[in-house]
Amino acid sequence: MIKLSLVAGARPNFMKVAPLIRAIRARDDRFEYRLVHTGQHYDREMSDVFFEELGIPAPHDHLGAGGGSHAEQTAKILVGYEQACLERRPDAVIVVGDVNSTLACSITAKKLQIPVAHVEAGLRSGDRAMPEEINRLVTDAISDHLFVTEAAARDNLLREGHAPDSIHFVGHVMVDNLLYQRERLRHWDPSQLPSARLKSTHERYGVVTLHRPSNVDSGPTLRGIVEALNQVAARLPLLFAVHPRTRAAMERFGIALDPGVVLLPPLAYMDFLNLWKDAALVMTDSGGLQEETTALGVPCLTLRTNTERPITVDVGTNRVVGVDPQAIVAAAASILDGRAKVGRIPELWDGRAAERIVQILEQVLA
């Protein structure tokens, strides 16, 4: 029996481990696993209903790391996860994405000589001012098994000196989860979702998310983006799911949005999926949403100067437009005028990435 430890630290991580858990449970004659929640982000909405929605049980272990600075948070996770590994030594540790929990738990495992598998490896923005970029680089540098979502990620890892046989092009577990949840959504009563009421009053609309520190912690940058949103909203209602960090920044800088921008609280996964999947366009600085919009063919404008997910631009529906207000407005206008970028589904984004990962882990760990 192969013992696996799956690590998640923030809500998006659970979207990525959920397909892995379903794939592992389908082969329970070969694997046993424990899901570890580091507590990097505490979320009141992570109730039994949330995990039922994902099709997984609640975490087996909760480290309770909480907030604090990057150093404080990472240190607490290092200490807590070391104890968890010593108590129930796994045969391998699976980390996903690029949050502090990914970094801390991969370091802990390697110090204990436990193999590390990094899911969503090799992604690079080229911007080392992003904390996530440092987490990606360090995690990949010490990981034994690197599972990549796109060819560019594989090329990055090869360029950095990783052995070709340690890199596995498997597709994307985030897309696995997206397709799984979309299928579940088809069997739901839409009236159960608050977003259904919004959609009934907005025949055509755009969706906005914004949370990157580089965008929301700078008054001039945030003011410029909001100026662009107000101009776009003159043509198309925008439904803006406001991150708490962004809401606090708007209040701090005294920034107001026009009535055409409808402010929403952060939405549950299924509720938000129900909203953005039918949007005329999505405007975001989220990495995950760039990929999800490409997977469902929804036009996306990334309000950043770079992306670590180039396949969404090279193949998918995404355009990186930066944070200049005029560029944002012009890009949105091209979509609204019928000139949306035509994309296609990237290779292996077929909902079976987790199955491939589990098959490979069985081969390399057995």
N, C-alpha and C positions, 0 to 999 in steps of 0.2 A: 504493500500500500504506500503510495507516494503522498507525503504530507506537504501541503502548500499553505503559506500564509499570504493572504491578499490584503493589501494596505489601501485604505482610502482616508483622506483627510478633509476633504471639502465636498460639498454637494455634487459638483460635476464629476468627481472621481467615482461616485457610486453609480453614475450612469455608465461608466466605462467598465467597472467590475461586475455589474449585473449580468451582462452576456457571458462573461467568463464563469461566473458561478453557475449559470444555467448549463453551460457546456460541461463543466466539471461534474455537476450532479447527474448529467446524462451518462457519465462514466464512473459512477460511484463504486464500481468494483475495482477501480484502479487508483482512485484518489480519495483523500479526505482533505478538508480545508477548514481554515478559520479566517473569518473576516474581521480585520482589525480597523476600528475607527480611531484615528489618533486624536480626534477632537480639535483639530486645527481650526476649523470653523464650527462654532456651535449654532445649530439651526433648530428653532422650536418646531419647525414644520417636519422635522425628521421623525415622524411618528410611525406607528405600525402601518398606517394607510400608505405612507410614502414607500415603504419597502414592499408592501403588497402590490403597489402600482408597478414597481420595478420587477416583481416576480422573484424576489429574494427574501430570506429571513433577515431579521435585525442583526447587527454586528455581534459577534461572539465576545469581543473585547473592546473596551472603550478606554483609551489612555487619558482622556481629559486634559489634553495639552492646553487648550484655550488660546487666548490671544497673546499680546505682547509684541516686542520687536521681532525682527527676523531671527536674531541671535537667541533671544529668550525662547521663542517658540521652537526653534530647531533643537535647542539644548533639552527642553522638556520632552520632546518626542524621542530624542536619542536615548535618554535615560529610561523612559517608559517602555520603549520598544525593545531595548536590550533585555529588560526583565521578562517581557513576554516571550522572547525567543529562547531565553535560558530555561523558562518553565516548560515550554512545549517546543522543543527544537524542531523546526520544519526542515524538509529536504530542499526547499527553495522558497524564496520570497518574491512575490510579484508586486511591482510598483507600477503605477500608471501616471501618465501626464507629467506635470512639471511644477507641482506645488512644493512647499517646504517639507511636507510629509514624505514626498517622493525622495527627496535628497536625504533626509535624516534616516529613513528606514533602510535605504540602500547602503548608506555608510555603516549603519549598525550591523546589518547582515554580513557585509564583507569583513568587518573586524572580527566577526564570529565564524568566518570561513563558511558561510552559507551562500550558495549560489543566488545571484540576483537576476531576475528577468524583468526587463523594462519594456512595458507596452506603450507604444506611441514614441518610440525612440527616434533619434536622428533629426528631429525638427529643429531648424535654426532660423532665427530672425536676423542674425548678424548684429543685434543691438545688445551689447553687454550692460547697458544701463537698466535693462529689464531684469528684475530678480528671477523671473522664470527662465531666462536664457542661461543664467549661471546654474540654476538647478538642472537644466537639461544637460549642459556640458559635463558637470561633475557626475551626475547619475550615469550617463552613457559611458564615461571614462572608466567606471568600475563595474559595469554590468557584464554578466557572462552571456546572457541571451538577449538579443536586441530585436524587438518586433516592430517593424516599420509599416507605415500606412501608405507610403508613396515612394516612387523611385528616387526623388530628390533627397529624401531622408537617408536612403541606402547610400547614395553617392556621398553625402556629408560624412557618414560614418567611415566609409572606405578612405576618404580623403584624410580623416583623422587617425587612420592607422589601425582600425579594427579588422580582425580576421574575417574574411568573407563568410566562413562557415558559422560565425556567431550571429550573423544578420539574417533575419527572416522577413521576407515581404509577405504579409498576411492579409492586408486590408485593414479595416478600421472598426474597432469595437464600438466606437461612438455611433457609427452608422448602423451596426448591428442593433444597438439599443433603439435608435431612432425608428428603424423599420418595424421592430417589435412593438414599440409604443404606438406607432401609427396604426398598425393592425388592430391593436386593442381599442384604440380610439374609435374605429369604425363600428364597434359593437356597443359603444357608450351612448347614453341619452345625452345629446348636446346640451339640453337645458340644465344639466347638472353643473355645467361649467360657467363661471362668471364671464369668460370671454365670449360665450355665445350671445350674450346680450349686447356686448359691444359690436360684434359682427352684424347683428340684426339692425343696428342703427348706423352702420358705416358700410355702404355697399362696396366701396373701394377705399383702401387705406394702406398706409405704410406702418412699419414697426421699427422702433428705435430701442437700442440698449447702449449704455455708456458707463464704463466703470474703471478704465485704465488710469492709474495715477497720473501718467504723463498728459492725459486729456483733462481730467477733472480737478487735479490739484493746482493747476495753473489758471489763474483768473483770466488772463488774455486768451488762452487757448480755449477754455470752456466758453467764454463769451462769444468767441468767433464761431464755434460749433453751434451754439444756440441761435446765433444770428442766422446761420444757414438753415437750421431746422425751421425757424419761423418763416423764412422765405419759401421753403418747400411746402410748408403747411398751408400756404395761401392757395396752392393747387391741389393738395392731397392731404386729408386728415392724417396725422401721425399719432400712433398709440405708443407712448413712451413708458416702458417698464423701468421705473427709476430705482437704481441701486441706492442703498442708504448712504454710501460714500458720496454719490453724485448729488443726492438731495441736500446733504449737509453742505457740500461745496457751493451749490446754487444759492443757498440761504446765506452762506458766509460772504459770497461775492455780490450779493444783491442782484442776481440774474433772474429775469422773469421770461416765461414763455408765452407766446400768443395763444389765444383760445383754440386755434386749430391744432395745437399739440395737447393731447389728452394725457395727463399724468396718471400712471397706474402704479400700484405697489408691485414689488417683485412677485411674480406669479409661479405657482406650482408647475412642474414640468409638463404635465398633460394639458393644463390650461394654456400655458404659453405656446406649446406645439399647436394646439387648436387655433391659436391666434395667428402665428407667423406663417404657417404653411399655406395660407390663402392670401398673404399680403401681396400687394403690387410691387413692393420693394422692402428690403430690410436694410437699415443703416446701423452699423454696430462697430465696436472695437473688440468684440469677443472672438477669440480664436475658434472655439467650438462652433459658434453660430455660422462662421464662414464655411465650415465643413458641412454642417447640417443643411444650410440653404443650397449648397452645391448638390448634395445628395437628393434633394427634392426638387431641384430646378427652379428655385426662387431667386430672383435678382437680388444681389447683395452689394452694398457699398461699404468697404472697410475704412473707417475713419482713423487711419494710422498711416505712417509713412513707410511701413514695412509689414511683412507677414512671414511667419514661420511655416505657413501652409501654402506654398506656391502652387500646388496642384489645383487649388480652388480658383486661381487666376489663370493658369496655363490651360486648364481643361474645363473648369467649372464656371459657375455663374457670377463669381466674385470679381470686383474691381477694387484695387487699393487706391483711394483718392486723396489721402492725406487729411489735413485739418484746415486747409485754407477754405474760407467760406465760399468764395466764388467757384472753386473747383468742386466742392460738394454740391452746390446748387446746380452747376452745369451737368454734373454726372447724373443727378436725380432727374433733371429735365430730360435728358436723353432717354431714360427709361420710360418716363411718363409720356414722351412723344412717340413711343413705339420702337425705340432703338435699343432695347435691352440686349445685353450680351447673351448669345446663345451658348449654352454649355452642354456638357455631357457627363455621365456618371464615370468617375475614375475607375481604373482597373481594380478589381477585387473588392470594390465597395458594394458587396452583394448580400451582406447580412450574415456571413459565415466566417468572419475573422476569428471569433472566439473559438470556434471548432478547430480551426487550423492551429491556433496557439496551443490548445490543449493537446492536440495530436503530437505536435512537435515536442512539448514538454514531456509527454509520456516517453517519447523516443530517447530524448537526451538525458532524462533523469533515471530511467529504468536501469 
